[in-house]
């Protein structure tokens, strides 16, 4: 993953305009410098792009806390995003303002929050988990399932680990 993204000490992106590097390129550079995952970087770019388009392509440096709050309320009310998505959008915009633009937004005005799921996810008991893992057998799927369960790894993390292991 790191080889595809360049090293963390790489030079800032080349200028896209006479004013300097484009905003999303600066965001990517800062995310890579801070070693955020590629998925986080991609998600943050998407939220910042949506924020800019929502505000009719105004420069974020010309906007402020009220604009962020308005965008978050729009996500909750008009687009009916989940609370987790709204939180991710907020994290992306805070990253943009604090780490890319160097602007402290201060305290954000209160905003409408996204809807929370009404039902909590079901968690398996230890006995149920053991029965499922036993039913999977001793083949590769069973080994992977036990590795994921025992280590707490996510599926993508386990796949990346396996790919790195096979590379050697």
C-alpha positions in Angstrom: 0.0 0.0 0.0 2.8 2.4 0.9 4.6 1.8 -2.4 1.5 2.9 -4.4 1.1 6.1 -2.4 4.7 7.3 -2.3 6.8 7.9 0.8 5.6 10.0 3.7 8.6 12.3 3.2 7.8 13.0 -0.5 7.7 16.6 -1.8 4.4 18.4 -1.8 2.4 18.0 -5.0 3.3 20.2 -8.0 1.4 23.4 -8.5 -1.9 23.0 -10.3 -2.3 26.7 -10.8 -0.3 29.8 -10.4 -1.5 30.0 -6.8 0.0 26.7 -5.9 -1.1 23.1 -5.5 -4.8 22.3 -5.8 -6.7 21.9 -2.6 -7.5 18.2 -2.9 -3.9 17.5 -3.8 -2.8 19.3 -0.7 -5.3 17.3 1.3 -3.9 14.0 -0.1 -0.3 15.2 0.6 -1.2 16.0 4.2 -3.0 12.7 4.7 -0.1 10.7 3.3 2.4 12.7 5.4 0.4 11.8 8.5 0.2 8.1 7.2 -3.6 8.0 7.1 -4.9 4.9 5.3 -5.7 5.1 1.6 -9.4 4.5 2.3 -9.4 7.4 4.8 -7.7 9.7 2.3 -10.2 8.7 -0.4 -13.2 9.2 1.9 -11.9 12.6 3.1 -11.4 13.8 -0.5 -14.9 12.8 -1.3 -16.4 14.7 1.6 -14.3 17.8 0.9 -15.4 17.7 -2.8 -19.1 17.4 -1.7 -18.6 20.3 0.7 -17.1 22.5 -1.9 -19.8 21.7 -4.5 -22.6 22.2 -1.8 -21.3 25.7 -1.3 -21.2 26.4 -5.1 -17.5 25.9 -5.4 -16.6 28.6 -2.9 -13.1 28.3 -1.5 -13.2 26.6 1.9 -10.8 29.2 3.3 -13.5 31.8 2.6 -16.1 29.8 4.5 -16.1 29.0 8.2 -17.8 27.2 11.0 -21.3 28.2 10.0 -20.8 26.8 6.5 -19.6 23.5 8.0 -22.6 23.3 10.3 -24.9 24.1 7.4 -23.4 21.3 5.3 -23.7 18.8 8.2 -27.3 19.7 8.7 -27.9 19.3 5.0 -26.5 15.8 5.1 -28.7 14.9 8.1 -32.0 16.5 6.9 -31.9 16.4 3.1 -29.7 13.5 2.3 -30.7 11.5 5.5 -27.2 10.1 6.0 -26.4 7.9 9.0 -24.8 9.5 12.0 -21.5 7.6 11.3 -21.4 9.2 7.8 -22.0 12.6 9.2 -19.3 12.1 11.8 -16.9 11.1 9.0 -17.8 14.2 7.0 -17.1 16.3 10.1 -13.7 14.6 10.6 -12.8 15.2 7.0 -13.7 18.9 7.2 -11.9 19.4 10.5 -8.8 17.7 9.0 -9.1 20.1 6.0 -9.4 23.2 8.1 -6.9 22.3 10.8 -4.2 20.4 8.9 -4.4 21.6 5.3 -5.6 25.2 5.6 -4.3 25.9 9.1 -7.6 27.5 10.2 -9.1 26.9 13.6 -12.9 26.8 13.3 -13.4 27.2 17.0 -16.7 25.8 18.4 -19.1 24.7 15.7 -22.7 25.8 16.0 -25.2 23.2 17.1 -26.5 21.2 14.1 -29.0 18.4 13.4 -27.5 15.0 13.8 -27.9 12.0 11.5 -30.2 9.2 12.4 -28.8 6.5 14.7 -29.8 2.9 14.1 -32.8 1.9 16.2 -31.5 -1.7 16.8 -28.1 -2.6 18.0 -26.2 -5.3 16.0 -26.4 -8.8 17.3 -23.2 -10.1 19.0 -22.6 -13.8 19.1 -21.9 -15.5 22.4 -18.6 -17.4 22.8 -20.5 -20.7 22.4 -22.2 -19.6 19.2 -18.9 -18.3 17.7 -17.2 -21.6 18.6 -20.0 -23.6 16.8 -19.8 -21.4 13.7 -16.0 -21.7 13.5 -16.2 -25.5 14.1 -18.8 -25.8 11.3 -16.4 -24.1 8.9 -13.9 -26.9 9.1 -10.1 -27.0 9.0 -9.7 -25.7 5.4 -8.6 -22.2 4.3 -11.9 -20.5 5.0 -12.0 -21.9 8.6 -8.4 -20.9 9.2 -9.1 -17.3 7.9 -12.3 -17.1 10.0 -10.4 -18.2 13.2 -7.6 -15.8 12.5 -10.1 -12.9 12.0 -12.1 -13.9 15.1 -9.0 -14.5 17.3 -7.0 -11.4 16.3 -9.7 -8.9 15.8 -8.5 -8.2 12.3 -10.8 -6.9 9.6 -11.1 -8.9 6.4 -9.2 -6.4 4.3 -6.4 -6.3 6.9 -6.1 -10.1 6.8 -6.1 -10.1 3.0 -3.3 -7.5 3.0 -1.3 -9.6 5.5 -1.7 -12.7 3.4 -0.6 -10.9 0.2 2.4 -9.5 2.0 3.3 -12.9 3.4 3.0 -14.5 0.0 5.2 -11.8 -1.6 8.2 -13.2 0.4 
